[in-house]
Structures are given as C-alpha cells and as structure tokens.
C-alpha cells in the first residue's frame, strides 16, 4: 500500500461538532458538549490512519462526521473524488451527498446491532447496490455472492439471517456491506472491539488483505493501541475532542511526544516478561475531562504529571516536530517520554 506517501485523499480543517445543551434535573439547561473541537488532519490514499483515545474523547463522533451521519458544526473536509474533483464533505447535500456515500463507507462496532435481524444476508448486502440503481436480480445476486466470497463467507450464506452467524461472521457481513459499492475510504469504528481476541486477528488480517486487493484507505478508530499498531500507517491521538498527537506509527510507539500518549502506551502489553517488568505503568488521575466544561489552558493539564504553570493558562498549539510528527504540548521537544517499543 502507498501509505502516507500516497496522494492526499481527505484534508480536514477545523472540524467541529458541538451538541446543544439538554435540560436536566429541575429543567436546568446544561452546557454545550464540544465532542469534536477543531480537529485538522490529512488522510492519504492507500494508508490506514489509526485514531485512538479513551472512551468519550470524540473519536467515534469524528468518524461519523466524515461519513455525514452527524452534521458538522463547523470546519471543512476536502475530499478528492475518483474523477479528481475536490468536494467539501461538510457542505454537500441531497444527491451529491448520496454520491459521496458510495465512495465513503463505514464498518460499525457491534455487528449484532448494526445488522437488521429481520433482513437476510442477501437483503443486507444488496441494499446499497439496489439503492445505487442496480435493479437486475441476477446481477445483484452475483455481486452479493462475490462480496461474501471476498470476506470469507459462502454463497449459500446469503439466504440466512444474522442470528445464524457468530460475531466474527456477522462482522464479515458488515464488511461485505461496506464494500458493496467499491468505496475508496472506509471508516472502521471499533470494528473488532466486540470480538474475541482470536477472531479479532482474523478480521484484522482480512481488512489488510482487502486493502491491498482493492487499494482501500482506512480510518481505523479504536481504543486498543495493540490493534492500532498492528494495522496503522500513522496514528492520531485524541483527547476531549482535540487532536493532541499525530505521527507515523513506528515513531509514535517508539517515542511519543505528548504525555497523554505516553500514558496510553504504558498500558500496551509487552511480550518479553523481562522487559515488561522494567516499564512503569502510568495511571492517570481522574477521568477524561468533561467536553461540556473543558479545562483552561491545556485540557490535559489536570491529569498531566509534567504540567507547569503555563499549561494551566495557555493552550498549546499543534506543532510540527519534524518527519511528520505533530504534537500539542508546550514541552514536546524537551520531555523524554517512554514509548511502548524500543528503538
């Protein structure tokens, strides 16, 4: 795969998604939830960009904004279509949005809830094909059979219903549905987190094989850094709706440049018991900051063991530290942070 050296496929600038306040107890009005707060990054054709962070950091909301399941509050998403034109995904509507959804598809976290139990496998996988305008039954059936074969299922499975399959098989059905219209960009939102570890490996290998075969580009969202390392070309780290670090996967796992990333990496399993005993497990105090009441200065400073006075008052900018490594930390150059892997 071409990875980060491939041409630019999607350029995201200042993507923001705020959810309006809700009325709570005694009718009191809450605060606006800043789920995604000004994220900017680029996804290159053929790469897998891993997106990681604790639950509640906004990574799933970010992915759903890209496929327009959520309407962005602000920002631009410049997508280069198959014919070379640039389209702002944040602003497309109607038929234009329908066309974009043929090129950008999504794999959901839980195959049990994302597949309609009342629909057969044939109906589930063929639905996007039929909605795209293909009405010839023979052509549709042949296309569904081919998709099932590509994801490791059999043609005779198409007349069964989701309850007849295991979790891994159901996720393969979801992948077949995502591939039904030959997309270019696939957003995989926690695509293996609901599966057993052995099945996770099978699905990850399948995704990699499909990427090589069809030239797919992935945005792979996960809280599991071991999975992210296995699949990703580059890794983006989010905290409270903001991008805090972005780097090639090898560089990030070897030498992180943001304290939050260091804390996440300290939980990654090490195969060598002797090396595992040398690592200090960083346990962050408190919980992820409330996205409706983000701390002043650096949002991570209340949990950061390196925080100084400037961190409490001045938000750090996103800075390029060289070789494509970006971080949001006042002291990114001087901190010697520990990675999950040796150099």
Secondary structure by P-SEA (a helix, b strand, c coil): cccccccccbbbcbbbbbbcbbbcccccccccccccccccccccccbbbbbbbccccaaaaaaaaaaccccccbbbbbbbcccccccccccccaaaaaaaaaabbbbbccccccccccccaaaaaaaaaaaaccccaaaaaaaaaaaaaaacccccccccccccccaaaaaaaaaaaaacccccbbbbccccccccaaaaaaaaaaaaaaaaacbbbbbcccccaaaaaacccbbbbbccccccccccaaaaaaccccaaaaaaacccccccaaaaaabbbbbbccccccccccccccccccccccccccccccccccccccccccccccccccccccccccc
